[in-house]
Structure formats: structure tokens, C-alpha cells
């Protein structure tokens, strides 16, 4: 893994227009500050491309017991010029260290906040370019540390501890399903999720400010809809974008094209009623259901992020982040 910086991934700098129905992650979502996935054979990693980078972990059932990050350093001059980094959970200082050697370091984050969504912030004190350190010619990307693995330990039924997200391929760069949803259901090739709360959350990555629109495919199956319509509101970053009254069962497509100027877009689905299938049919299905989301379509602008613009953005945040990090360390020690 020490030579991963020498393997330039063009997708980390350029992305074409895309309009896709994305898969979703129930566990981990990569937020702003990271480049796209890079792969070499069976290994997969992500580079920090800014002094601060974000990861989000779903904790809607309050069953996360431990989170382990594996961060890898490839900075060739670390022996004389170590990379310093620190980690915060929900804005609270957890860990800091210096990396004098190249290679991976595992960090266990056992102090888990009691919140639906856990925000992990990783700060580094320097970004470097492979082209300045004898690496691949022409590779002017700004790199910090590489994220090579995430493990989430959860308490399941009966108190059993299980681990998920050991393979980064399960992580979504685009869409993360937050609190208020049941697990995936499938009737090949269809896949959907039921909301199980009056408020259900979806998060969309907008770190490059290239998001054009998000379309939700929602399904209503409430048998009494004709006489007792389902009222649904959609809030985007706490502002109501849609108010719907659904009288028919079946699919309804909602397109959100007014995107806030924020790096993380929160979409809240608000419904006025939850119903149980066992109240309307001869079944033992006593789950409380709202609406189902069948697909999420993310449309983005084409973007060409030059090394110059990456550098300008990194420098813009650099001093403020270091001051915040240093102040937090002093206060909490």
C-alpha cells in the first residue's frame, strides 16, 4: 500500500456528466474532502484531498459499539516531516497522532455518540503532491492520508456483536440512507426500502457543488389512500420543497432541482400516517410502514477539477482548520 500514491486515477480529477440510479449504503457514507475510489487488484482506497474530510455512520438503532478506521500514509518525507492528524466524532476530539513512517495505522473510535448520525472528521496538517516527491510524473494531486478500510461493530439481536463495512466497495459516494428506514427488500430486479417513522432521512454528497437534481421514486401501498390520503412533505436542508397528497397506490416521482449551496444535502421525507399490513390483510406483518423509496436518481454537472483549483480550496481552509484542531487539543487535554 506504500506505493498507492504512484498510481494516478484519472477519475479522481475528471468526471463526465452522469445521471444514474444509485445504490445506497445503510452503514457508511463518504462525505466531503475525499477523492473518488481507487483500486489496484483486490485493494481499494480513497485519498483525502483537503485538510479536513468527513465520514458519516448510521446509528439510527443506537447499536454502533465501535468504529475502526484504517488510514495509510504514503508521504515519502514522513521520516523528517511527519504528517500530523486528529479525529473528531460529532465535533468532540477523540484522537491525534503523528505518522513518521509510511504504511497503515488502525484507529479504534470506541466512544460512540448517542445520535442517529455519527459524523467523523479527519484533519491533516499537510497535503503533498506525488510529482513533488519523486512520484508519478505529472501527478499534481493534493493528497493527505488514504482511507483503506472502515469497520463498524454493531450489537444485533440477542446482544451479538457483528462487524460490517470491512470492504470499502459497500460505501456510497453519492447517497446515504439515514434514520427512519427499514432494511432493503428485494423482488428481483426491484429493490426498495420502507420508511418506518414520520420523518425519514436521505443524504446526498455535494462536496464538489456539482449536484443538479435528485429524483426520488416513492411508492404508496396504503390500502385506504382513496378515502384517507397520505400527506407527504419533502424538506431539503430543513426547508420544505414539496407538499403532496397521495390518494392512489403505486409509484410517484419527485424531482428536487433547487439544490442548496452545501456540501451535504439532507432530504427529509415527512409523512402524516403509518399503517400496518396486518390491519388490511390476513398476514402477520405488523410493521409500521409509511412510503417506500424504490430508487434515487442523482444528476450531476460535468466537472473538471484542476490541481490549481484544488490547491486554492485547500489553502482557503488550511489555517482555520489548524487553529480549530490545536484549540480543541489544548482544551481537551
N, C-alpha and C positions, 0 to 999 in steps of 0.2 A: 504493500500500500504506500510505501515511501515515495514511489515514483509516479503517483497519480497526477501530480501537477504537470508532468510532461506530456500528458495525453489530453490534448485540447479537444473539447467537444464544441463544434460549431453551433450546436443548438443552444449553448449557454450564452451566445451573443446574438443570434438571429432567430426569429420565429416568424413563420409565414402567417397569413390570415388563417384563422381556424373558427369553425363552428361545429361543435361536437356535443354529443350526448355523453356526459362524463360518468365514469364510475365514482362511487363515493366511499369514503372511509368512515368507519364508526369509532375508530380509536385515535388516530393521529392525523393532524393536518399541518402541513408546512406553510408557514406564513411568509412575511416579507423578509428580505435580506439574504435569500439563498438563490444560487443559480439552479438551473434545471438538473435533473438526474443525469449522471454519467455512469457508464458501465464498461467493465473490462472482464470478459468471460463471465464468471459467476459473481464477481464483486460489483457492488453498486454504492455510489456515494453522491453527496451534494456538497458543493463549496459554499462557505459564507462569502458573500460578495459585498458586504457592508460591515461596518464596525459593530452593528447590533443586528441580530437575526432572531426570528420568532418561531416557536413551535407551539401547537395547541393540542391538548389531550382531552378527550371526552371523559367526564366524570359524572354524568347525569345520574347514575345509580349509586354514587358515593362509594364505589368499590375499588378504586385505584389504591393500591398499597405501596407501590414503588415504581419509579421510572428510572431507567438506566440509559444514559447517553454514551455512545462511543464516538469520540472526537479524535481525528487524526491530524497530525502536524507534518507538513512536508517542506516547511521553510528551511532552505539549505543552510542559513546562517544562524540557526537557533542556538548553537553552542555558545556563540559570543553575544547574540542578540535575541534572547528568549522571547517567545510570544506569551504575553500575559492574557488571561481570560477570566471571566467570572460569570456566574449563572444566577438568575433570579427566578423565583416562582411567584406569580401574581404580585410582582413588584417587591417581593421580600428577598433580601440577599440570602443565598444558600451556600455558595462555594466559590473559591477562586484559587488559581494555581498559575505557575509558570511552566512552560514546556521548553526545556533545554535540548531535548532530543527529538528527532523525527520518529514518527510511529503513532500508535493509537493509545488513548487513555480512556478508561471507563469511569464514569461518574454516576454514582447512585444518588438519586434525589428522593430520599425516604420521607421527608417532611411534606406530606401532601395536603394542600389547602382543601377545605370543605366547600368547594364551589363546583358548579355544573361544568365549567370550562376552565382548564388549567393552562395558564399562559407561561411558557418557558422563554426567558430572554437570555441569549448568549452574547456576551460582549468580548471583543478582542481589542488589543491596544495597537495593532498594526495590520495593514493589508500590504501584500507584496505581489510582485509580478514575476512569473517564471522567466520571462525574457530578460529581466534584470539580474537574474541569479544563475545564469548559465543553463537555463531550461530550454524548452522548445522555442526555436526562433519564431518570432512573430506573435508569440502568445503573450499579449499585453493585459490579460485579465487581471483584475484585482482579487486576490484570494486571501482568506483568513485561515480558519480551520475547516476540515472536511467532516461532515456528519456521515459516519459509516454504518451506524446501527442505532435503533431505538428498541428498547424492551419495556413493555408495560405489564406489570404484575397486578392482577385483579383478584378479588375474592368472589368466587362464584357460589352457586347453591351448595349448602352444606359446609360452608367455610373453606372450601378448597381454593388454594391459590393457583391460578393459572397465568401463563405468560402469553402475550400476543405481540404482534408488530416486530418480530425478530427479523423479518425480511422487509427491507425498505420498499419493495415493489407494492406493498399494500398501502403505501402512503399516497395521498392525493395532493397534487399541487393546485388543483382548481377548486374543488368543492369538499366541504367537510360537513357531515351531519351532526348537529349538536344535540341539545337536550330536547325531550318531548316526543321521541320517536321509538317505535318498536324495532325489532331486528328485521333484516332483509327477509322477504318472501319471494318465492320464485315459482313460476309455471312456465317452463322453458318455451320461448326465449325471453319471456317477460319477467321483469324484476320490479318490486315496489316495496314501499315502507308505509306503515300506518302511523299517523300521529296518534298519540295516546294522552295528550294533555291539551288544555285550552290554548297553550302557547307552545309552539314548536319552532326550533331554530335551525337555520342553514347558514353556513359561512362560505363566502367566495373570496378567493385570493385576488387582490387587485394591486399587488406590490409595484407593478410597472405602470399603473394608471392606464392600462390598455383595454380595460373591460368596456364593451359596448352595450351589451344587454345580457340578461339572464331570463330564460323562459322555464317555467315550471309546468309540468304535466300533472295535474291533480285529478284524482278520481274520487267521486262521491258515490257511496253504496248505501247510504241511509235509506231504508225502505219507505219511511214516512215523509220523504222530501217534498212530495207534491202538496201535501196539506200543511206540512211543518218544515219550511225551507231551512237549509243550513246557511247561516250567515258567516262569512269569512272575510277577514281583513288581512292585508299584507303590509307589514311595516318594514321599511328599509332604513337601517341605522336609526331606528326609533321614530321614523316619520312615516305615517300612513300613506301608502301609494295606491292601494286598491281597496274598495269595499264591494263585496259580492253577495248576492243572494242566490243560492243554488237550489233550484226546485227539481232538477232532473238528475237521475243517476248517470254515471258514465264519466268520460274524460272532459276536462276543462283545461285549456292552455292559457297561462297568464304570462305576459312578457313584460319585464321590467327594463325600461330603457333609460330611465333617469338615474344614473349611477353617481353616488356621492364621491367627492374627492377624498377618498380614504383608502388606506392600504388593505383593510379588511372590511368586507361588506357583510353585514348581518341582515339576514332576511328572516323575519318572524311571521309565522302563519298563526293567525288568531281565529279560533272557531268558537261558536256560541253553544255548541252541544256536542256531547259524546254519547254514543249508543253501544249497546251490546247485541251481537248477532243472536245470542240465545233468547233474547226477548222477542225475536221476529221469525225464528225458525227452530226446528227441532234439532238442536245441536248443543254441545257442552261448551261452546265458545263464549265465555263470559268476559272477554277482554273489552275494555272501553276503547272505542275507535272514533276518530274524527274524520279526517280526509287522508287519502293515500297519495304519496308522491311517486309517480312512475318513472319519470326521467327529469333530468335537469340539463338544459341546453345552455352552454356558455359560448358567447360570441365575443371575440377579441379583435382589436385592430392589429394590423401588421406592425411590427416594431423592429427597429434596427438600433440596438443599444451599443454605441461606440465605447471604446475604452476611455475616451475623454469624458463623455457624459457620466460614466460610472465613477470616474475619479472625482469629478466635481461634486457628485452627490455624496460620496464617501467623506470628502473633506468638509462638506457642509455640516455633517453631524458629528464629526470626529471629536472636536474639543468639548462640546456639550456632553457627549456620552462619557468621555473620560472623567469629566468633573462629577457627573452623576454617580459613576461607578466608584470613584475614590471617596466621595462624600458618604456613600452607603457603607463602604467598608469601615470607615472611621467610626461612624455612628453605631454600627452593629458589632463592634469588637470591644 
